[in-house]
């Protein structure tokens, strides 16, 4: 997991990547990288209702990267496409 966090910290502005989320988890954390789907997996403590999981995902990624995060696709899906910067 350390290498996943290190990669997130090095993301360049404008970089786009895919995340698969697992809402209603015991805690919010990086689960790892799914090479088959070329996506990061992130557990979110927030439920998938009233946009709570999306808000928590953006806050978590901002905290991990120290950069602005924009969700491009997947507002109502477990698969999200996000942009850094």
C-alpha positions in Angstrom: 0.0 0.0 0.0 2.9 2.3 0.6 3.7 2.4 -3.2 0.1 3.3 -4.0 0.2 6.3 -1.6 3.6 7.3 -3.0 2.2 7.2 -6.5 -0.8 9.3 -5.5 1.5 11.9 -4.0 3.5 12.2 -7.3 0.5 12.6 -9.6 1.0 15.5 -12.0 -1.6 18.3 -12.4 -4.0 17.3 -15.1 -3.6 13.6 -14.7 -6.7 11.5 -15.0 -7.2 8.0 -13.4 -9.9 5.5 -12.5 -11.0 4.6 -9.0 -13.3 1.8 -7.9 -15.0 2.7 -4.6 -16.4 0.5 -1.8 -18.8 2.6 0.2 -20.0 1.8 3.7 -16.6 0.4 4.7 -15.4 0.5 8.3 -12.8 3.2 7.4 -11.7 5.3 4.5 -8.4 3.9 3.0 -6.6 2.9 -0.1 -7.1 -0.8 -0.7 -4.5 -1.1 -3.6 -4.2 -1.1 -7.3 -6.3 -3.4 -9.5 -3.9 -4.1 -12.5 -6.6 -6.0 -14.4 -8.9 -3.0 -14.4 -6.1 -0.4 -14.3 -7.9 1.2 -11.4 -7.2 2.1 -7.7 -9.5 0.6 -5.1 -10.6 2.8 -2.2 -12.8 2.0 0.7 -15.0 4.8 1.9 -16.7 5.0 5.3 -19.5 7.2 3.9 -22.6 5.5 2.5 -23.5 5.7 -1.2 -26.4 8.1 -0.7 -27.0 11.8 -1.0 -23.6 12.2 -2.7 -21.8 11.4 0.7 -19.4 8.9 -0.8 -18.4 11.2 -3.6 -17.7 14.0 -1.2 -15.6 11.8 1.0 -13.6 10.5 -2.0 -12.7 14.0 -3.1 -11.8 15.0 0.4 -9.6 11.9 0.8 -7.8 12.4 -2.5 -7.2 16.1 -1.7 -5.7 15.1 1.6 -3.5 12.4 0.1 -2.3 14.4 -2.9 -2.4 17.9 -1.6 -3.9 19.0 -4.9 -7.4 19.9 -6.2 -9.5 16.9 -7.4 -12.3 16.9 -9.9 -14.6 14.0 -10.6 -15.2 13.7 -14.3 -17.3 10.6 -14.5 -19.1 8.2 -12.2 -21.2 10.4 -9.9 -23.7 7.6 -9.6 -21.4 4.6 -10.1 -18.8 2.8 -8.0 -16.3 3.4 -10.9 -15.1 7.0 -10.9 -12.8 8.9 -13.2 -11.0 11.7 -11.5 -8.6 14.5 -12.5 -5.9 16.0 -10.4 -5.5 19.7 -10.7 
